[in-house]
Every structure is written in structure tokens, then in C-alpha cells.
């Protein structure tokens, strides 16, 4: 998607900054970073770690709670960059491998070095949010159709604000379709003015906004036609013959928006 939540981007930068300090080419900077990291882990584990035991740096930075690391949930150690990095990796669902000289950050099937952590984690984040969009019951239907062709960026254009498609009323009726916006005329509403805030003709109920508002209906029809034009152009570019069906004003028959011609038969 075009953007990610600010808190998620902050977690990405926290992980990137911490791993960059640990892998710094300046030995002084790296040593100054490693010492407080080890002290933080030893302080949190307390009697659960012996002097000769290996310090579980990888598990700690990856947000693991095994081997006594669950004590950090209730530990009173002051927050520092390493405790913040631990919480950030847990929220991002990624892992940090610091067992070798070259630190690796892994999320999903993407692994990167600290210098490229921000780019790789942002890529994973966009893929996760896109997958969430594709799984949505309403908005995901269009996105799933565009996602069939992996060679294009149609899904990215659909979810971006830099697109040729106009969504003038999306923030209003789109939220309403997903029960994210309370209408003024809903049962139990205490709004003093219950008329539709666009047409000012009838009470603002769900059915009125979705299928009865004379201001929204032309916008919804125009948006439908523009999306249809994009889909038809995409099919033609793939070599699929497509016929757009135009309706006469006095024609009440239910006809498909367009017909895909596959050899000797037609598919809707």
C-alpha cells in the first residue's frame, strides 16, 4: 500500500537503528552498543542465567519469551533502545540473527542486512496490508481481480491516492458500507439534524446513503464506469476480446457490464 501506520514505521526505524549500531564498522561504536545490550539481558534474567551461560541475544532481540525471557514482561529495568527494539520486533513479527558477524533481519521470506532494514521491512509491511485488503469481504473483491496479474501494479494504484480513479465520496459512503460511520438517521441516533448531509431531502439512513441519495448515485455510477474502463483496457492488453454493453434508458433488462469473448463462447 502507499502508506503504513506511523507506529509501525517507528518500529521499523527502531529495529534498523539498533541493528546498525551493533554492526557498526567502528569498533568503539559497536562495543558501546553491545555492552548495554548484554547488561540489559543479564539484569532481566537475574538468577536464571549463570556466569558461563551464553547470553540469548537473538532470542531477546526477536521478542522471544522462552528460557526465562518472559521475565522482561514484568521487569522494572528502565526502557532503552534494546527493550524498545525487542518490543518492535515482536510487533513486526520479525527475527534478528546476531549469532554471526553479519547481522540478519528476517520477516516472512525477506532477509536483509541492517543497512537495508527499513526498505525490506517496509516491503513486508506493504505486502501484509495488501494481503489484508485482498481478504476484505467488500473492497477486496476488486483488489483480488486486479491481483490476478502479478506483472502489473494495478493493486498498488488502487490503494494509492495517486491514481486516475476518483473516489470523491469514498471516505463517507465507503465507511458506511463497512459499518465504520454512524448515520444521522439510524435508530437511536441523538443527532439534532437527521437529514442526509449531501442531498438534504430524506433521513440519512444506511439504505438511503447506499442506494437512494441522488447526490451519491451519479458519483457511484461514474466511479463504476471508470473502474470498468480500467478493467476492460487491462483485458484487451492481455489479448482478451471484450465487448462493453451499453444500456438504453428505456431498457429494463438486466445485462452484464461487459462480455468476454473466449473463442466460440461468451463469458460474462
Buried (B, 14 or more C-beta within 10 A) or exposed (E): BEEBEEEBBEBBEBBBBBBBBBBBEEEEBBEEBBEEBEBBBBBBBEEEBEEEEEBBBBBBBBBBEEBBBEBBEEBEBEEEBBBBBBBBBBBBEBBBBBEEEEBBBBBBEBBBBBEBBBEBBBBBBBBBBBEEBBEEEEBBEBBBBBBEBEEBEBBBBBBEEEBEEEBEBBEBBBEBBEEEBEBBBEEEBEEEEBBBBBBEEBEBBBEBBBEBBEBBEEBBEEBEEBBEBBBBEBBEEEEEEBEEEEEEEEEEEEEEBBBBEEEEEEEE
